[in-house]
């Protein structure tokens, strides 16, 4: 018999040692103060949490599995399930389902309406688990990849945003309200209640840049550039629906001016969603190939929408988005 609980300091130490490749635990291990931050998360109101929340399935002192989730949009009351993990030797015994149902029940009970998850399209057991818990597919997430030869990088310079009517600069905290509007405008109207991300989401995105239209002084594009290794970069791109024709120039500018390449060849991976058709078409035309596909799944707790009364949260409860 196992139980589900939040981690203590010893649990976090053990998780950091067992799962060194997990980015959440690696971050905890890199900065020990984050261990106290994770413990503090458990007593904070849900709407004030900034770090991922972790829940463990344990049998005595043995960790059987865990679930990690985080807030991605406070106005929409949306949280994302980052990972559900169970040890190989006890899989298919209901531990993963109990972990998932536990957080759906607890967080849904406090007013969280939408739960999102990105699951590899080839991971049939994981997809089955989420479907059993009421998740449904809203979109597909694609990762396009291309190997680029740095010796011919000069050929990209001819189609760049520099020298035109645009300014590219690092993202600042003052950009967050406009980025929230940019994100919402790019999501189909019927998917916005669940998928629209808030300014808090962009606040967590480091090494991001914005594109500003000089004539209107308006942010019309955003990009997140993550260095996976010296030979591999992951890029997220977003353009206002009226400026999607700039995707190619935007991508070229990033490759030329925002990526360092110590070797002759490096890989660029670009994340896209199927409703961003112009971005996907641009990547295909530039020779990028899809190397990974994920299902974007959503579970909505409908009963909480009917029961909502308070607009603000009491201590320990999340704020409630306006109807």
N, C-alpha and C positions, 0 to 999 in steps of 0.2 A: 504494500500500500504506500502510495506516495502522496505528498502534499505540495501545494503551490504557495510560494511566499516570495517576498522581495529579498534581494541579496544583502548580506552584511559585509564587513570589511574583509573577513577571511574568504568569503565566497568570491569577491572581486579579485583578490590575489590569486586564487586558484583558477578562475576563469582566464585571467591574463596569462597565466603560465600554460594552460591547456590549449588555448585558442589564440596564439600569438598573431596569426594571420588575419584574425577578425579585426576590422578597422576600429570598432567601438572599444574592444578590449585592449587593442594596441594603444589607443589614445589614453585609456585609463592607466596602462602600464607606463607610458611615456611621461605622464604628468600625474604623480601620486595624489595631488590635491583633487584631481577629478574623481578619485574614489569617494572622497567625502561629498563631492557634488552629487554623485549618483545616490548615495545614502540619503542626502538631503532631499532629493527628488521625491522620495517616498512620503515625506511629510508636507510637501508643498501642495497648495491647491493645483488641480490639474491644468488650469488655464495659465499658471505662472511657471510651468516647467519649461526649461530650455534644453536640457540634456535628454538623451534617450532614456526611457524607462525600461527597466529589466525585471522580469519575473522568472523565477526558477521552479522547476519540478524537482523535488528532492526526496530521497529515501534515507532518512537518518542524516549522515554526513556526506552522502553520495549525491552529486548533481547528475540528474538523469537527462535534463534538457532545459531549454530556456526559450523565452520569447522576448524580442526587443521591439519597441514601438516608440514613435515620437509624433509630436504635433507638427502638422504642415500647414494648417490654415485655421487660425482661431476664429475669424468671422464665419467660416463655414462649419466649424466644429468638426474638422477632419483630422484624423490621425493615420499614420502609415505604419503597417506591420513590416518592419525591416527584415526580420528573420524569425523563423521557428525552427529550432534545432533539437533533435533527439539523438541520443547515442545509438550507434548501429545495432548493438546487441538487444535493445529493447524496442526497436521500431515495430510498427504494426500492432502495438499493444494499447493504443489509445492515449498515450502520453501527449503527443502533439495536438490531438483534437481537444484534450482537456485544457492544455495551455491556451489554445486559441479561443475556446469557448469562455474560458475564465476572463480573459482581458475584454472580450466582447461584452460580457455580462457586467463586469465591474465598471469599465469606462463608459459603456452605453448607459448604465444606471446613473452615471453622473452627468449625462447630457451630451456625450459625444455621439454625433449622428452618423458620420461617414467613416468607414475604415477602408483603407486602400492597401494594396499589396502588388508588387511586381514579381511574377513567378516565371521562371524559364519555361518556354512553351514545350520543351522536351521532357520536363520533369512531371511525368504523369502522376506519381504518388502525391506530390505537393499540390498539384492542381485539384486532384480528387479530394484532398483534405480541405482545401479552402471552399470547394463547391459544397461539400457536406456541411460546412458551417455557414452557408448562405451567401457566399461571395459569387458575383457574376462578372463576366468580362465586359469592360467598358471600351477598351482600346488595346492596340498592340504597340509595344515599344520595340524599336529596332536599333541595333548598334551596327553602324556602317564603318568599315575599316579600309584603309588604303596605305600602302607603303610608298613613301615619298623619297625621292633621291635629292639630297641637299645640293648636289652639284648643278642641278638645273632649276634651283629655286628662283633664279632671276626671271624665269618665264612667267612667274606668278605676278610679278610687279606691275604688268600692264593692266591688270584688272583689279585694282585696289580702291578702297574708299578714300585713301589719303589724296589730298590735292583737289578734293571735290567740295561739295557743300555740307560736309559732315565732320563732326568732331568725335574722336574716340578717346575715352579716358577711363580710369579706374572707377568702379562703382563706389558711391558714397552713401552714407546713411540718409541723406536728403533725397536720394533717388528712389527710396523704397515705395512711397505711395504711387509714383508713376509706374514702377515695375509691376506693382500689383495690378494696376489697370491694364498694362501690356499683356500680362499673363492671362487675365480674364478674357481679353479681346481675342486671344488666339484659340481659346477653347470653344467648341460648339456649344450653343446656348443650352441644349438639353443635358450637357455633361457638366456645366459650370457649378451647380450646387455641390457636387462631390469633388471635382477635379481642380477647380479654381484655387490657386495657391495665394497665400497672403504675403504681406511685406516681411513678416517674420521668417518666412521660408527663404527669401532672398538675402535677408540679413545674415543667415548662416552660410551663405555661399561666398567663400573667400576667392581671391584671385579672379574676380569677375570684372568685365568691362561693359560700358554702355556706348551706344551710338546715338549721337544727338544731331538732329536736323537743324542747321544753323538758322535758316530762315524762320522757322517756327519755334525755335528753342524748345524742342520736344524730343524726348527719348523715343526712338523708333526701333531700337535693337538692343539686345543683351546677349552676353556670352560668358560662359564659365569655362575656364581652361585649367585642367588638372593634369599635373605631371605624374604619370603612373611610374615611369622609369625614364632613364636617359634616352631610350629608344621608343617610348610610347606615351602618347598624350590623349586624354579624353576631353572632348569638347561638347558643350551643350549650347545650342543657338536658339534664339527667339527673335522674330521680327514682327513688327506691327503688320496686321493684314494689308494695309495700304502700301507697305514697303517690302513685301516678300520677294520682289524681283531683285533685291539687293543681296540675297543669300549667298550667291556665288562670290561677289566682291567682298562681302563680310568674311567669308571663309578664307579667301585668299589673303586678306589683310592679317587675319589671325596667324596663319601659317608663316607669313613673311616676317611679321613684326613682333609677335608675342610668343614664339616658340624658339628655344635654343636647341641646336642640333650638333652635339659633339661628334657624331658619327655621320658617315656619308648617307646612310639610309635610316629612316625612322618611320614609325607607324602613327597614323592619326585615326582615332576612333571618334565618330560623331553619333551622339544619341538623338533619336528622333521618335516621334509618335505618329501613328498612321493618319491622324487628322491634320498633321502639318505636311500636306501633300507637296507644297512647293519646295520645302526643304528636302524631302525624300527624292523628288525629281532632280533637284540640283545635285545631290550626292550621286545618284545613279549616272547622271550625265558626265560627272567628273571622274567616273571609274571607281567609286567606292562600292564595296560589296557588303551585303548583310552577313555578319558573322554570328550574330546572336539575336534571338527574338524572345521577348517576354510578354506574357499576358498581364495587362493592367486590370486588376480585379477590384471590385468595390462591394462592400456590405453596408447597407443603410439600416439604421435602427429606427424604423418608421414610428413606433409607438411613442418615442420620446418627443417627436415633433408635435403630436397631438396633446401631450401632457405638459408642454412647456408653459410656464407662467412667469417666472422671474426673468428679468432681462440682465441682471447682474448676478455674480456668483457669491455665495456665502463661502466662508473659509473652508477650503478643502474641495470645493466644487468648481467646475469650469464655467466661464462666462457663456451666456446663451446668445447665439447669433440672432439678429433681428429677423422677423419673418417678412 
